Amino acid sequence: MPTGMKDVERAQLQALMEAIYQRYSYDFRDYSPASQLRRLHHALERLHCADLAALQQRVLDEPACFGELLQILTVPVTQMFRDPAFFLALREHVVPVLKTYPSPTIWVAGCCTGEEALSLAILLHEEGLLERSRIYATDINPQALATAARGAYPLHRMQEYADNYVAAGGLGQLSDYYTLEHATARFDARLLEKINFADHSLATDSVFVETQLVLCRNVLIYFNKTLQERSLALFHESLCHRGFLGLGSKESVQFTRFATDFEPVAGQEKLYRKRAPSPAASHYAGRQAPGMKHEH
């Protein structure tokens, strides 16, 4: 593609994302342009638009078209017990600490269609923690959240999920947790009732709960640096003293302004723990004006 065309496409992309934000209040302006363009090229073909400018006009004129585009822009790529070694690390390093809290609270940010939140619920159940825990699973895609709340997935995916479950240290069989309905596996309602699925945008919304563990895996890779750091700021604020943060295999707090605020617990699995404030920082915090938020 000629350089001039690239510049035109870049300008059209920025205009489209600004139009979406102004018209529908969905903020994709700080998402990775390379990732957006891959998905938008698919959208152009699927929605029969010649270029991004034409797509923008359709999105503004036809709310249903935006609904279709939203599904493309937020295509879920997820599975149960994805990266099993990560869940093994949770069992080894995080679960013993969670057991010291009367009511552990966990935030799964960018939960997609719910497979990771459900995996976490199964792990907590097997560790005797689920009954006193609360999982908040958030996403910006209402269709994905509706799928997550149903807890029903295609049966043909269960073998892959079952293999992941075993590799993740599962204590039984994945089939213990679902029943068959035709070509669907429907997971136990007792797992789902411990998960609150809700709309939340890392681009525009604020912290809503104090947590002991935040999982945001394979989400930050779709953001530019500005939005990555905004998200990490939310997670840092949400986490209690010495809380845990889990990221995706290609994500890291390194080379961000939060690099020194987290220490690796299982570095290869991208599991981190919030550092305790330094004595100097604690002394400074103690002299802040009344009304400033303090970490306990």
N, C-alpha and C positions, 0 to 999 in steps of 0.2 A: 504494500500500500504506500503511495507517495507520502512524503512528509506533510505536505499541505493537507491531504486527506486526513491524516492522523490528527492534525490540529483542529480540523473541522469536527471530526468525531469527538474529540476531547471536549470541545465547546458545546456540542450537542448533548453530550453526557452530563456535563455540569448543569445545563439548562433543564434537562429532563429531571434530574434529581432535585433541583430547586423547585420545579413545578410540582413534583410529587409532595414535597414537604409543605409547600404553601397550600395546596389543594386538599391533601389528605392527612397531613401531620405525621407522616412516616418519614423519618430522617435517614436517608441513605447517603448523605452528602460526604460523609467521612469513611465510607466503605472503600476497600481497595479498588481502584479503577480497573486493573487488569482482571480481577474476578468479576466485577460488574459487566465488563464488556463481553466476556465469555458467555455470560448468562443472557445478556441483552441481544447478542447475535442469534441465540436460539429463539428469543422472544420475537425478533423481527420476522423470522421464518414462520413461527407458529401463529402469530397474529397478523400476518400478511401486511407488513409495513415495509416501505422501501428503505427508510433510514430512521435514525433516532428522532429526528424532528417530526416525522410522520407519526411515530409511536407516541411522542409527547402529545400531539394534538388529539389522538384517539383516547389517551389516558385522561386528558382533561375533559373531553366530551362524553366519555362513556365510563361511568364508575365500574361497570361490570368488566371492562377491559383492564382497569387497574387491579381488580380482584384476581384476574388471570395472571397479570404481570407480577403481583405480589408472590404468587406461588412459585414463579420462576426465579425471582430475586432471592427467595428464601428457601431454595430447594433443600430439603433435609437429607443429610448424609449421616446416618447414624445406625447403630445396632446395639443390641443388648450385650453388656460386658465387653464393650469394644476396648481393645488393648488390655487383655486380661491381667498383665503384669501390674497395671495401674490399680486394679481392684485388689490384687494381692497386697500391694503396698498400703492401700487403705486399711485392710484387715490388720496388717502388722503394725503400722505406725499411728493410725488415726483412731481406730476403734477403741484401743485401750484408754485413750484420753477422753473420747466421747462418753465412755462409761462412767467417768467421774462427774458428769453433769446430770442433774435431775431430769432435765428436759432438753436434750440436744436439738438444735435447730440448724438445718442445712438448706442452702440455696443452690439450686441447679439453674444457672443462667444460660439462656439459649437452649432450652430443653427440647426443642424440635417436636417430634411426635411421641416423646415420653419414654423411649426405651432406656435411656440412661437413668432417669429418675426411678423407673421401675426396677432396674438392676440394683440401684442403691437400696431401695426398699427391701428387696430380697436379702441383700447382704446384711442389712440391719436386723432383719427378722432372724436370720441364722445366728447372729451374734447376741440375740436377746435384747436388742435395743429399740426395735421398731415401735413397740407399744407406747414408749415414752418419748418418741422423737416426732418431729414435724419437719416435713420436706416441702419447701416452696420451689416450684418448678415454673420458670417464666420464659416467655417467648413473645415475639411481635406478630406471629402469624396465627390468626384466629382459627384457621382450618387445621393447622398442625396441633394447636391446643385442644381442639375438639376431638381429634384422633387420640391424643394422649389421654384425655379424660375417659375415653371408652375402654382403653386398655386392651384392645383387640387388634391382632396383627396376623398377616397371612401365614398360614400353617407351613408353607414351603420354606419360610425363613427360620423355623424353629431348630432345624438341625445345626445350622451355623451358630445360632444363639446358644444352643445346648453345649456345643463344643467350647465356646467362649466361657460359658458358666463353669464348666469343669476346670478349664485352664486357670480361671480366676479364683479357684479354691472353693467352689461350691460344695456344700456339705451333703447334698442329696442329688436329686435330678430336677432339671428345669421343669419337666412335665408335672412335677408335684404342685406347681404353682398356676397351672392353667387348665381349662377344660376345652374340649373340642366342640366347635359349632360349625358344621360343614367344613369349609376350607379355612377356618379361622381358629386361632388360639386366643381365648379370652382369659385374661389374667384375673386372679382372685380379687374380689372387691375389697377384702380386708387389707390388701396392699395399697390399693388405690385410695382408700379413705384416709390414709396417712399422708397423702400428697395433695397440696393445694396448687392447682394449675392456674396461672394468672398471666394477664398481659403486662409486659414490662419491657421498655426499650432502654438498652444500654446507652443509646445516643442521646436520649432526652429526659429520662426519668432519674429519680434519686433513690437513695437507699431507703428501704422500707422495714428492715428488721435486723436485729443483731444476730449473728450466726457464729457457730463454731467451725463450720466447714462451708466453703464455697467451691463448687465445681463449675467451670466454664471451659469446656474442652472442645477444641476444634471450631471455635467461634472467632477468636481474635485474629486468626489468619485471614479473615475476610475484611478486616478493618485496616485503615491507615494508622499511622503512628499516633495521630491526635486522638482518635477514638479508642485505640488500644490503651492509651494512658488514662483517658477518662474512665474506661471500664475498670482498670486496675485501681484507680482512686476509689471507685464505688466499692470494690471488693475489700480494699484495705479499711475503708470506713465501716463496712458491714461487719467485718470479722472482730470477734472479741479478742481480748488479750491472749496472744499466742495461738490464735485460730489458724486453721489450715486452708490452703488454696491449691486446687488441682487444675492444671491446664492440659491442653492437648499435646500430643507427642512432638509437634512441630512448633510449639509455642514456648515462650520463656519470659521471665521478668528481667532477664539480662538486657542491657542496653536500653533500659527504660529508667525513668527517674525513680522507680520503685525498686531498683536492683538491690539496694542496701536495706530495704524495709522487710524483705523476706529472706529466709535462709532455706537452702534445699534440704529436704528430708529424704527424698528418694529422687535424686537428680535426673536419672535416666527416665523415670516415670513422670517427671515434671510435677512433683508433689512438693509444696513449699509450706513453710510455717512463718507466721507473722513474728517478726523480731520484737522482743521487749524493748521499750524505749530506753535509751542510754541514760545513765544517771544525770548527765548534763541536760538532756532533753526533758527528763522528768522534773528537774529543778526549775527549768524555764517554764514548763507547762504549769507548774504550781503557782507561778506569778502572773498568769493570764488574767485578764479582766473577768469579773463575774459574768456568768452566762455562757462562757466558752465550754464546748463539749470536752469532757475528759474521758479517757478510757479506763475502765475498771478491771 
